Amino acid sequence: MFNTVDFNKMPANYTFCYISECPQKDQCLRYLAASHQQVKKSQILVVNPSLYTGEGCRFFKDSTPVMVAYGMKDSFLDVKAIHSTAIHKALYDEFGRSSFFHFRDGSRPIYPED
């Protein structure tokens, strides 16, 4: 269902990679995006090939799809008020007040590691 990537929707400032000898190229989103790029732009951002050493790449971006959640306002509807305050405080302490509100209203994705 969500296993396909629309490479035409990559951000305008996304960094591409054209290093074909890299052993990680088949799992790297930067290389896959570069090989599927159909947009005719006069300028793009590219990983500097002279930085490639043949070892682990610091620009590697895993292409494995990740499921994320957006918003959690309704998550607290069934929580009793006495517990709600403690839960909110724990979330503020973990993520910070600003991030908590971004997670809550859905303006920032909630990744599995969060």
N, C-alpha and C positions, 0 to 999 in steps of 0.2 A: 504494500500500500504506500509506504513512505520510503521505499528503497531507491527511488530514482532522484537524481539531482538535476535541477534545471540550471545549467551553467550560465545561462543568459541572465540570471538573477544575482550573479555575484556582485558584491559591492564595488563601486567605481574605483576604490583605492586598494582593491585586493592585490596581493603580491603573487605573481605567477612564477612557475619554475619550468625551465626547459632543459634541465640537466638529465639527458637520456641515459647516462651511464650509472645513475644512482640506483642502488639495489632496492630502495624503498619506494621507487616511483609508482608502482602499481597500487600502493596504499596511501599515497600522498595526495591530498586534495589540491595542493598547489600545482602539481604536475598534471593531474587529471583535468583540472580547470583550464590549464594552458593548452592541453591537447584537444579540448573540446571548444576552445574559444572561437566564436564565429563573429563576434562584434568587431567591426572595423574601426578601431581607435587609432589615433595618431601617436598616442603615448600610453604606455602601460608600466606598471611597477614589476620588476623582475628580480629574482634572487641573483646576486652576483656570482657567476660561475667560478670565479677565481677563489671564492671562499670554500668551494667544495673540496674536501680532503679525502673522500672515499670512506670516511668513518661516519658515525652518527651525525645527522644533519640537524642543526639547531633551528632550521626553518621548517622542518617536517610538521605537517598538519594532517593528522589521521583522518581518513575519509570514511571511517566507520560511522554509520548513522547513529545518532543519540536521541532518545526520546526525552523531551523536556515538558514541563508543565507550565502553564501560564495562569496566574491568579490563584488566590486561596481564600477569598472573602467568605465563601460558603462553608469552608472547612471548620469554622468556629461556631456554626449555628447550633450544633448538638452538644457543645461543651458548656458545662455549667459555669455560671458567672464566677463562682468561687475559684475555679481552676483556670479560667480564661486569663486573668491578670498574671498568674504565675507563668503560663505558657507564653504570653506576649513578652514578658520580661526576659524569659530564657531566649526567645528568638531575637530580641533587641541585643542581648549580650553576645549572642553568637554571630549575628550578621550586621549589627549596627541598625540604628533606627531608620536611616534613609533606605538602606537595602531592603529592610523588612517591608516598608511601604511599597517599594517598587515590586517586590515579590507578590505582595498582597493584591495590588491592583492590576497585575499582569503586564506591566510595562517592561519587566525584565524577566527572562526565562528562569525557571528553577531547574537546575541541572541535577542529575542523580547524586553527585557528590555533595550537593548542598543539602 
